[in-house]
């Protein structure tokens, strides 16, 4: 299996709880960097990163434009900015909303697919629209790996269901299994 260069996670309604559960399951030495989009209000402040820092052993930061991607970190799209991946660093954009959202999960996933191709693992979580489905499709086109939260375990099943409908995903997992599965996947890629 291809080594994991980057994990990208997308969530909306119910995402704070979902993200905290996944990040809480990761050990302090979890190597792959994680970039996450949680749909949040444009006036949102430091609340989400501050909360997630209490849930995980990994550093959690809101991304600044041009920030370099480092292992063992969780990077969050700041409120009201699209988060894009260039190989080795992040870019921020104030382009128009995509799927009624800025930040958009599709924008993150599509740029990650272009930058890291088969080295991307995408996770689509709870949410009330179809954001992430198009991006998940692009990641699969580039040889990446796609995990989707089992819709029945999602606070809002629309987003995971849209991804399942759009692409042949690699795994559909209940929320509590996603974090442990990411650890298993990472360990497998280290040993291959």
N, C-alpha and C positions, 0 to 999 in steps of 0.2 A: 504494500500500500504506500501511496505517496505521503511523504512527511507533511504535517500540518503547518503551513506558513501563517495562517490567520483563521480565526473563528469569527464569523459575523452573526449577530443575533438581532432579530427584529420582533418588536412587540408593541401593543397598544393597550386597549382597555384590559386591566388586570395584569399588566406587564410588570409592575413594580414587585408584586408578590412572586410572579414567575421568575423574574431575573434573580431575586434574592435567593430563591430556592436553588436555582442552578449554580449561582456563584458560591453559595454556601457549601456546596458539595465538592468544590475544587480545592486540592491541597496547595500549600504555599509554594511548592516547587512546580506548579503547573506551568509549563513552558510556553505554549502557544499564546500569542497576544489575542485579545478579544476586543472587537469593536461592536458596540451595540447602539441601535436606534430604539428609543422608547418614545412614542408620540407623546409630546408634552406641550403645555400651553406656552406661547411665545414669551410670556412674562415670567415663566418658570425660573426659579433661582437655583441655589445650590442644594435644594432639598433632596433631589434624587441621588446625586453622588454621595452626599453626606449619609443618607440612609444606607446605601449599598456598601459603603466603607465599613459599616457595623456588621455586615452580613458575610464578609469574605476576608480571607487572609491576603488577598491580592490588592495592590494599590488600584484605586478607582479614580479616574480623572475625566473632567470635561475636556474635550479636545480644543486646542488652539490651532489656528491655521499654520500649516507647515511643521507641526509637531512630528518628530520621528517616532516610528513604531518600535517599541521595545518588548522583548519577551516578558512574561509574568506580569502583565498589566491588563487592566480592563479600561477601555476607552469609551466614553459616552459622547454621542452627538449632542452638542449644546442646543438649547432651545432656539428654535427659529432659524437654524442653519442646516443645510444638507451636509452630510459627512461623506466625503469621497476618499478613495484609496488610490494613492500612487505607490509604486513599489517602494516600500521602506518609509513612507510618510503619509500624513493626512492633509487633505485640502478641505476648506469650508466654502460653501457657496450659498448665496441668497437668491438663487434662481427660483422661478415660480414653483409653487407647491406641486407635488406629484401625488396622485391619489388623495387629494385634499390635505396633504401633509408636508410639512417642512419642519423637521427632517423626515425624509422618505426612506423607507426600508429598501425599496427598489433601487434607489440611487446608490445606496451603500453597497448592496449586493452586486449590482451590475459593474460598478467600478472595481470591486474586489475580484470579480471574475476575470476582468481584463488584466488586472495587475498580477494575480497569483494563480490563475487557471485551476489546475487540479489540486493545488495546495490549499484550497478554501473549503472550510466546513461551514455550512449555513444552518441556522436554527430559526424556524418560524414558530412563534408562540402566539398566545391569545391576542385577539384583536377583532374589531368590529367592521373592518373593511377588507379589501383584497390586496392591500399593500404587501409586498414581499413575494407574491406569486410570480410576477414577471421576472424579478431578480433571481428567484430560485430556479426558474427555467434557464436563465442565462448561466448560472453557476453549473447546472448539470450539463449544459452544452459544452462548457469548457473543461469538463471532467471532474468537477468538484463533487462534494458529498453533501446531501441535504437531509436534515432531520426536521421533522414536524411534530409539534405537540399533538397528541391524540385529541381531536376536537371535543370529545366528551369530558375531558379533564380541563378544558379551557373556560375561563370566565366568559369569554366571548369567542365562540367557535368559528366565526366567519373567516378570519384570516388563515388559520391553519387549514380549514376546509378548502379555501381558494387555492392554496399551494398544492394540496393533494390533487385537486382537480386539474391543475395546470401542468404538473410534471410528475414523472415517476420518481417519487422520493425514495431515499435509501432506507429510512427508518421512520416509523410513526410510533412515538413513545408517550406514555403517560408522563406528566410533568416531573414527578419525583424520580423518574429513571433517566432523565436527560443529562443531568450533571454527572452521575456515575458513568453513564455511557461515554460521555466526552473524555473522561479520565481513561477508560478502557481503550478507546480509540487512539488516544495519544500514546499510551503505553505500547500498543500494537505497532504503531508507526515507528517508535523508537527501536523496537526489536526486529524490524524487518529489513 
